[in-house]
């Protein structure tokens, strides 16, 4: 799945609107990572790392358990991180 696009010529990542435009132009709109929520305040929504890890667990669109979740800043800052589901990791080992 696609969750970011880097414009090599402009030396920057595309904004969400630009990214969706490119995917639409290429006929790849179904290949964008599913968006669970918009405008979630990560620091205010979770009290601990355990809360974030629990949020990362849940059903996926193509497997029984999702791999995790990606958090991305909505502002111009390049802040993003991925939280991998412990349940997914346990199932991968089996």
C-alpha positions as a printed NumPy array, in Angstrom:
array([[  0.   ,   0.   ,   0.   ],
       [  1.085,   3.584,  -0.667],
       [  1.15 ,   6.109,   2.166],
       [  3.679,   8.645,   0.918],
       [  5.065,   9.884,  -2.402],
       [  8.365,  11.717,  -2.766],
       [  8.809,  14.135,  -5.672],
       [ 12.45 ,  13.657,  -6.665],
       [ 12.555,  16.761,  -8.861],
       [ 11.079,  19.061,  -6.204],
       [ 12.968,  17.355,  -3.332],
       [  9.859,  17.087,  -1.166],
       [  7.017,  14.804,  -0.191],
       [  3.66 ,  15.432,  -1.819],
       [  0.804,  16.807,   0.252],
       [ -2.143,  14.441,   0.799],
       [ -4.115,  16.243,  -1.927],
       [ -1.229,  15.991,  -4.402],
       [ -0.676,  12.335,  -3.484],
       [ -4.322,  11.434,  -4.116],
       [ -4.187,  13.336,  -7.419],
       [ -1.182,  11.349,  -8.613],
       [ -2.741,   8.048,  -7.552],
       [ -5.968,   8.987,  -9.328],
       [ -4.046,   9.949, -12.472],
       [ -2.218,   6.603, -12.441],
       [ -5.375,   4.606, -11.651],
       [ -3.92 ,   3.495,  -8.303],
       [ -6.458,   5.067,  -5.928],
       [ -7.24 ,   1.596,  -4.492],
       [ -3.588,   1.143,  -3.527],
       [ -3.516,   3.9  ,  -0.889],
       [ -3.205,   2.725,   2.676],
       [ -6.637,   2.68 ,   4.385],
       [ -7.224,   5.742,   6.57 ],
       [ -8.727,   4.893,   9.958],
       [ -9.101,   8.443,  11.259],
       [ -8.266,  12.015,  10.343],
       [ -7.137,  14.713,  12.746],
       [ -6.451,  12.393,  15.68 ],
       [ -4.38 ,  14.102,  18.357],
       [ -1.952,  11.321,  19.216],
       [ -0.547,  12.935,  22.338],
       [ -4.007,  13.659,  23.715],
       [ -5.643,  10.38 ,  22.658],
       [ -3.242,   7.922,  24.3  ],
       [ -1.972,   7.774,  27.862],
       [  0.753,   5.187,  27.339],
       [  2.683,   3.117,  24.842],
       [  0.419,   0.205,  25.732],
       [ -2.616,   2.259,  24.619],
       [ -0.982,   2.959,  21.25 ],
       [ -0.055,  -0.715,  20.804],
       [ -3.632,  -1.749,  21.582],
       [ -4.9  ,   0.761,  18.989],
       [ -2.578,  -0.846,  16.408],
       [ -4.422,  -4.141,  16.774],
       [ -7.58 ,  -4.854,  14.848],
       [ -8.972,  -6.292,  11.648],
       [ -7.266,  -5.632,   8.335],
       [ -8.809,  -5.301,   4.91 ],
       [ -6.754,  -8.177,   3.51 ],
       [ -5.69 , -10.361,   6.468],
       [ -7.21 , -11.385,   9.765],
       [ -5.027,  -8.981,  11.781],
       [ -3.625,  -5.697,  10.568],
       [  0.115,  -5.214,  10.561],
       [ -0.156,  -1.966,  12.483],
       [ -0.965,   1.696,  11.972],
       [  0.919,   4.664,  10.553],
       [  0.579,   8.053,  12.217],
       [  1.324,  11.069,  10.032],
       [  1.325,  14.752,  10.902],
       [ -1.239,  16.737,   8.931],
       [  0.841,  19.911,   8.991],
       [  3.835,  20.615,   6.789],
       [  6.146,  18.917,   9.265],
       [  7.569,  15.577,   8.193],
       [  6.575,  13.645,  11.28 ],
       [  5.368,  10.086,  10.924],
       [  5.8  ,   6.786,  12.685],
       [  4.461,   3.268,  12.446],
       [  3.24 ,   1.162,  15.339],
       [  3.4  ,  -2.558,  14.588],
       [  0.754,  -4.753,  16.178],
       [  2.127,  -7.273,  18.668],
       [ -0.613,  -9.691,  17.586],
       [  0.569,  -9.423,  13.985],
       [  4.152, -10.115,  15.054],
       [  3.072, -13.174,  17.041],
       [  1.141, -14.56 ,  14.061],
       [  4.102, -13.947,  11.719],
       [  6.321, -16.175,  13.893],
       [  3.893, -19.111,  13.673]])
